[in-house]
Amino acid sequence: MKNSLPAALLLFTLLTGCQKNALVSPDAITICPPAPLVTRDSIYAGTYLGMSIQDSPEAVYAVIQTLRQTQGVSYLNVVSNSSSDLTQLRNRIPLYQYMLLDQTKGTDSGVQITLESGQVKSLYLNSGQPLTQWPTNAKANASVRLGDPASALYDKFVQIRSQREYANKFERISLLTKDLSSAYDRAMSQSPQWYFTHATGTNRWDEVQVYFRDGKVSHIHINHYQG
């Protein structure tokens, strides 16, 4: 499966030398044996990069937003952030950079949508085929097109889902990459894990995995890479 990911996510994909399989549940983290992992640290008490064990998700999100300036963090992946209820996503869609529409079991015809600066930047099928609009031959109000404002996507999704041919692509709507310039999404608190990467030096990167349990940070893993 070819992923059209935001730049930082693409960097991490290249760093780990693997991509997600289109037939794997999109809310699962797929990390192949990475190139070269130097060491791994685990935090079960105290604070790391301003994130404290037992912090709430909302507090952690505020900290990660500050890391854009201090650590160069440009994205945040949210695990298991999926829904089959389109109506619940009306106000949430514009808060994300990257989303995936697909059947419950992943398919090559699942649709990957990347947003940038509040507009649709790219469209890909899971097969790797680039698109300028989806569905391909539909009218403007019933298709997602490059350059569409994020605020228009919900109404377009409603129109597309009403077509029998495409309704199954809304069985699993995954909001995978959070736009850190946008407001906190309270539904993120249901995720068991968030993760992000940032450069720590020349050809050196850290991947930070934040785990939650009972609505609080339970522990943090940090993978240190050098390439």
FENKA-V443297 format. One record per backbone hydrogen bond with DSSP energy under -1.0 kcal/mol. NH is the residue of the N-H (numbers start at 0). CO is the residue of the C=O. Records with the same first field share a line. If there is no record, write none. Layout:
# FENKA-V443297
NH: CO  CO
This chain:
# FENKA-V443297
4: 2
9: 5
10: 6
11: 7
12: 8
13: 9
14: 10
15: 11
16: 12
17: 12
23: 20
27: 24
34: 14
37: 223
38: 223
40: 221
42: 219
47: 50
50: 47
52: 45
53: 216
54: 51
59: 55
60: 56
61: 57
62: 58
63: 59
64: 60
65: 61
66: 62
67: 64
68: 65
69: 65
70: 66
72: 66
76: 194
77: 175
78: 192
81: 79
82: 172
87: 84
88: 85
92: 88
94: 91
95: 92
96: 176
97: 176
98: 112
99: 173
100: 110
101: 171
109: 106
110: 100
111: 123
112: 98
113: 121
114: 96
115: 118
118: 115
119: 147
120: 113
121: 113
123: 111
124: 128
125: 109
126: 107
127: 124
130: 122
133: 143
137: 134
141: 138
142: 139
143: 133
145: 131
146: 119
147: 144
149: 117
151: 148
152: 149
155: 151
156: 152
157: 153
158: 154
159: 155
160: 156
161: 157
162: 159
165: 162
166: 162
168: 165
169: 166
170: 167
171: 101
172: 82
173: 99
174: 80
175: 97
176: 97
177: 75
178: 94
181: 178
187: 184
188: 185
189: 186
190: 187
193: 209
194: 76
195: 207
197: 205
199: 203
200: 203
203: 200
204: 224
205: 197
206: 222
207: 195
208: 220
209: 193
210: 218
211: 191
212: 215
215: 212
216: 54
217: 210
219: 42
220: 208
221: 40
222: 206
223: 38
224: 204
225: 35
226: 202
